Amino acid sequence: MTAAGTRTDGALAGVGLLDRERIVARPGFNRWLVPPAALAIHLCIGMAYGFSVFWLPLSKSLGITASTACPDLTFASALFTTTCDWRVADLGWIYTLFFVLLGSSAAIWGGWLERAGPRKAGVVSACCWCGGIILAAIGVITHQLWMMWLGAGVIGGIGLGLGYISPVSTLIKWFPDRRGMATGMATGMAIMGFGGGAMIGAPLANLLMNTFKTDSSVGVWQTFIVMAAIYFVFMMGGAFGYRIPPAGWRPEGWTPPAAKSTMITTKHVHLSNAHRTKQFWLIWAVLCLNVSAGIGVLGMASPMLQEIFAGSLIGLPDVGFAQLDAGQKASIATIAAGFAGLLSLFNIGGRFFWASLSDKIGRKNTYYCFFVLGIVLYALAPTFAGMGNKALFVLSFGIILSMYGGGFATIPAYLADIFGTQFVGAIHGRLLTAWATAGIVGPVVVNYIREAQIAAGVAPGPTLYTGTMYILAGMLALGLIANALIRPLSDKWFMSDDEVAALQAKSAAVNAGPTGSFGIGTGGLDAKAMLAWAVVGIPLLWGVWVTLRTTFALFG
């Protein structure tokens, strides 16, 4: 194939609209259009983090003002009941399925994405994520929990996985001259969108639920449909905004540095051997335990704040959650949605702060910070809640969620430190199964301990979550031990110099054709790029503004 600039339209005859060949960039294309396309997708699928705003309203979808509880409701019967309101723990399985399917689909279809291209993956992601939410809306209308699980949890979760990984390798290819920026800023900004999606989605969902709420509906299914429609438009726009550079493309005036200066280590472990090492499973445990603790809190952020602080959120410190009327509960739900958004803001910031710090102190020491600081903050959280100190409570969980985001940002570099760079992308894909596992462990711990406490007669309040916080601190203590056990690999696991040279020679042969910029990638932040950034930036700024405004209300 010739350079993209010399291709004629006839060269695309028989190439589908979604095919990889269709999205090879042409002369005049500005590479700064790709990061906002990635953000458009990630900001939408990032609402997975904000789904906790739906749990309390859905737990009253039949009773409207109060849950229609059935004491004999079992886990199995909850899936099909049409006369009993769902328990929060039953609804929380949607959140669990999100991340189980995200990690699994990312690991399973990562290779397909490289062959099919990011546009096709983005379109499939949009169809799965938005279609899954529509199916969940039907589940709310018919009061069928299994349909919500299948729609939002399973089908939506597959959309999450494909959408999450769709831009990463593409962005790295577009910014070889800024490799640190590509993995830290450009890719980081796309992944930031996933962390920050709830900052837009949670307050938007709360606004829509209040708009659609009536005497006979809590407004959730209508909200699902509207949000699915909005997300579909944005995600399709992002998918069709993706472009990939032609073979041999380089930024104008850039010369690749010597190979030795881009190596994190001088040795490399083959993909087929990485999972056979104890270091892989120790890092797997490190990520799983760090994510389990954070994801459990994210999944219950909104109900947790409402039940712990109740009337004190609206200036009624002596009024418990059960004593609030419908209007007061709506007011604190708005504040709690802002809390979920604020955690997303910390999630975003942590990805940049901790990733940057890890370059200075090393990845292992960074994870020591995560676990030691996390243990202290989780252990103190019940004390802060008992004191009624909202500032310390919110700050504690903000820091915890910054370390949750920081864990995702630093784990690829941790893998590169241990296994080398030759197969780090594929190794990282396999490691995401730790995220899938954490998606089960974290929410189940938080949700079912809460249900057990309620069944034991514990009223909504600070003591409802005390045991949970101590258990999460214990999980981080296990992560601390796993991190301490990580050591450099022995020489037997590394490929020989000849094996590495043979692999790199194959890559060199693929790119042995003409090289240069081909007039592609230039333009910087021109008018078109600024417009693309505005399309994703304005909603993001709105989310920040709503979050900060609600934060001020949270602290009176």
Beta strands, then each sheet from edge to edge (+ up, - down):
end
